[in-house]
Amino acid sequence: MFHQLTLEDNSVIRVRVQQPLKVLRCKEIEYKYLFMNPDSEDYSVSITKFMTEQLENYRWNILDNYVITRGFKTDDNREIIATVSSIN
């Protein structure tokens, strides 16, 4: 998904939003690994699941603003910091 901005002769700005024709389904990947607790002599099987995000629902404007401000706090970016912190 992207935006195309056009400035016309009469000082009109047109915004054209390009979106995918079909929505991609989220993919879930199950990952199994062995884990050893420092207090144990045996390994335990652990399982975690990773899921892809639907990029068409991602809040790109917030991330763009965070990059532009280089992560510095301003009065209006509390929501940005909370969103980016949840990504990491």
N, C-alpha and C positions, 0 to 999 in steps of 0.2 A: 504494500500500500504506500502511495506517495501522493504529494500535492504538487500541482503545477500552478505557479503564479504568473500571470501575464498583466503587464501594464499597457493599456491601450492609449491611443492618442488623446482622448478626452479625459485623461487622468483617472480612468476607471480601472480598478484592479479586479481581475477575474481569478477565482480560485477553482481549480478543477481537481477533484479527488479521484484517484485511481484506486480501485479495490479489486481483489481477486474475484473471478466469476463464481467460483465455488469455494465454500468454506472447508478448510482442511480439518479433518478430525484430529483430536488430541491422541497422541500415541503414548502408551504407557510401557515402560521397560522395567522389568523386574531384575534386580541384581542381587545375586547371592554371594556371600563371602564368608570366610572363616575369621573369627575374632577371638583373641585370647585376652582375657581379663588379667591384669597384673597379679591378682591374688590367686589365680588358678593355674593348674598345670595342663589343662585341656583346652582345646579349641571349641568354640560354639559356632553353630551356623547362624548367620544373621542375614536378613533379607531387607532390602529397601526398594522402593519403587520411585522411578523418575517419570515425570509426565511433561510433555511439551506444552508450551503455552499457545493459545490462539492469538497470533500476532495481530489479527484485525481487532481484537479487544484490548490490546495493550495500550497503555496511556503514554504514547510517544511524546506528547507536548510537555508533560512533566519531566521526562528524561531529557528532552532537548533543553529545557530551561535549566536543569541541574548542570548540564554540560556547559552551557553558555556562562553561567555564574561560577563555574569551576568549583561547585560545591560549597561556595561561601554562603553563610547565612545572610539572608535579607529578611525584611519584615514579612514578605509574602510567600516564602518558600518552606514553611513548616511541613506542608503536605508533600512537597518534593522530597525533602529529607526523609520523611517517614516512608515514602514509596521506595526510594532508592535503598534505604536501609533494609527493607524487607526483601529486596532482590538478592542482596549479598548473603 
